[in-house]
Amino acid sequence: MAGSPLEDVGNAVKDAAYVSIGLGVIAFQRLQVRRNELTKSLGSSADEARGTLDVVGNLVGERVKLVEERMAAAREQLTGRIVGGR
């Protein structure tokens, strides 16, 4: 039995609304998956960068310590020459 034209239009609108809502939900879920993938990707890159900065920081710290030791030795030599030269 065919419904009235008004019922057919109402059913078509209802079906279109359900399809639109379904497509919106699917799109939202796909965006969430992409966001999670991007967050993981950036997180691992940030961890790698943090590790690299730690290594560089340690190297710089070692070099500063070496310069301080050499400056102390030079200061002692200079002080010895000034005091010994008098």
C-alpha positions in Angstrom: 0.0 0.0 0.0 1.4 3.4 -1.0 1.2 6.1 1.6 0.0 9.6 0.9 2.5 12.0 -0.8 2.8 13.9 2.5 3.8 10.7 4.3 6.3 9.9 1.5 7.9 13.3 1.9 8.0 13.0 5.6 9.7 9.6 5.4 12.2 10.9 2.9 13.1 13.8 5.2 13.4 11.4 8.1 15.7 9.1 6.1 17.8 12.1 5.0 18.1 13.2 8.6 19.2 9.7 9.7 21.8 9.5 6.9 23.1 13.0 7.7 23.4 12.2 11.4 25.1 8.9 10.6 27.6 10.6 8.3 28.3 13.2 10.9 29.0 10.6 13.5 31.4 8.7 11.2 33.2 11.9 10.3 33.6 12.8 14.0 35.0 9.4 14.8 37.5 9.6 11.9 38.6 13.0 13.2 39.1 11.6 16.6 41.2 8.8 15.2 43.3 11.3 13.2 43.7 13.5 16.3 44.9 10.5 18.4 47.4 9.5 15.7 48.7 13.0 15.5 49.0 13.3 19.3 51.0 10.1 19.4 53.2 11.2 16.5 53.9 14.5 18.1 54.4 13.0 21.5 57.1 10.6 20.2 58.8 13.5 18.4 58.7 15.6 21.6 60.2 12.7 23.5 63.0 12.3 20.9 63.6 16.1 21.0 63.7 16.0 24.8 66.2 13.2 24.7 68.4 15.0 22.3 68.3 18.2 24.4 69.3 16.1 27.4 72.3 14.7 25.5 73.3 18.2 24.3 72.9 19.6 27.8 75.2 16.9 29.2 77.8 17.6 26.6 77.6 21.4 27.2 77.8 20.7 31.0 81.0 18.6 30.5 82.6 21.3 28.3 81.8 24.0 30.8 83.3 21.9 33.6 86.5 21.4 31.5 86.7 25.2 30.8 86.3 25.9 34.5 89.1 23.4 35.4 91.4 25.0 32.8 90.6 28.5 34.0 91.4 27.4 37.6 94.7 25.9 36.6 95.6 29.1 34.6 94.6 31.3 37.6 96.9 29.2 39.9 99.8 29.5 37.4 99.3 33.2 37.1 98.9 33.7 40.8 102.1 31.6 41.3 104.0 33.8 38.9 102.8 37.0 40.4 103.6 36.0 44.0 106.8 34.1 43.0 108.1 37.0 40.8 108.1 39.5 43.6 
